[in-house]
Amino acid sequence: MNNEYQVISLGEECRKDWSEFVYNHPHGNIFQTPEMRVVYERTKNYEPISLAVVDANGEILALMQAVVIRSMKGFLGSFSARSIIQGGPLCVDGEMGVEALRILMEKYDKFAKEKTIYTQIRNIWDTSKFYSILKELGYQYEEHLNFLIDLDRSEENIWRDIHKSRRKGINRSKKSGLDVETIDNEKNIKMFYEIVRQTYRNAKVPIDDFSLFESVFRLLSAKNMAKFYLAKHESVYVGARATLNYNGLIYDWFAGSLHTYSSLYINERLVWHILKESTNNGYHTFDFGGAGNPDKEYGVREFKRRFGGMMVNYGRYKKIHSHIKMKIAERGFEAYRKVML
């Protein structure tokens, strides 16, 4: 290690410097903020790993925040533990930043090897300049699509770019009497969660614990860093969507709708409501939160495509820390899906 560089754990004592680094970084995002660390700390089965490389003067050169997620407790937890790095790592420009990034990831890998089966880096910006470093460290790149919608323009221009079939669905939804509400009290978060939980269950995908959504609402909504929405038809809540908002970027976080009300075009209406609300309101981009591997079928991709955003392929990186545990976990997950989902 460069003797002038030091790896530190990020916490409350360096919150100000941490916040400023992320906010001022051209690719700074909500997932790398100290606020998200607190969310992770208060979420069941979540454990944050927040690290930075500083120089001799204590200036941050690179940082990253991961979250270790365990689907089970105790001994079995080690067979379900995975680490997700979303929107990171971040580093300063130039050779100094690249070297700091290498040191940072080498240190992180030592932590991850003891705690997780694998690490997945979910890119939300172009990280191609880090490709060679991550490859040397054992991370494998795989393609992963996304759609970004430009919000720095008029509502009319955004509407014009939406596919005709989507516009038709939105108009039908309005005529049906479907209303969209912003959640402003905690009791409705349970209703939000139930709708999303049912959606994930139907798709046979496990859902995060309720404490994640509760923590985000309590900690981030008051700071306008998160918004929760419910769609209501007559007296029944039929759809839900949540976004994470930071420094001009709206990240499409979680969504769900009741299948029996699919004729109401709930998801189309919720997305349009958010886009319309965000236009000329200090936001520049709506991030659709991913659209899957281009070589694999993903039904949601076409839904997102038809909102007229720009398709990007920032991809993901993955490193397996324990191949034996990985094989056991994959078999266990398939059994879990058949029995529990």
C-alpha angles and dihedrals in degrees: 000000000000103000091224092059127076132187114224136180112244118233144139093299091067098030095120095053091042093051093047093048093053095042094050096042112102089232098034111143141177095260091065097049129107088239090065090050089060090048090053092047090056095046121096113248092009126118122178124217110199118178138165139184114224132186128232090281094052094253114149112244099170138000141177138184122205130177123215110215122197120192093193137034133240122002093349089056090076088062093053101039116119131166123224123197108190121188093355167167102036126193141167119265124269137032091310091060093046092051091048090050092054092050090047095052093044089055092044092052090058089056094043095049090061096044111032147041094223145350125228121195109204108200120211093176137032107291097167091124088066094050097099094047094048092045091053089052092054102263116142120212122224129179119254126173132217140173124229122194120204109231096179093095141063125301088240092058092049091049091049092056093054113100115259093244091054092049089050091051092050092051092048089050091054092050091050090063096248110161129198121217130189110226110240101165130058097233091071091057087077090057090047091051094048092055093048091044092054091049093052092045091054089051090048092238121134116243127219119254118277090246090073093061093039091053094047091051094047097043106030110027094068088054091050088244092121138028130194122201134192127196115215130195113193101313098336127093105223107165143032137191135171133193134194112219126199137155096339097319124109113201117201099226115170133356141175143162137188110260094217089064097047091120088071093069089232099169093047091052094048094050092047091048090055094045092048093046092050099048113108089000101109098280126116105181140032110206112204092209099242139318104214137248110324091225094055130068113254117173096200091060094075091048090055095041092060092063088075101242127148113269114227132180107209091152131197138262126222134189123184112214096184118025093186094053089043092059092047091048093050092053091044092051093053090051090047092052092052095048106031107026 
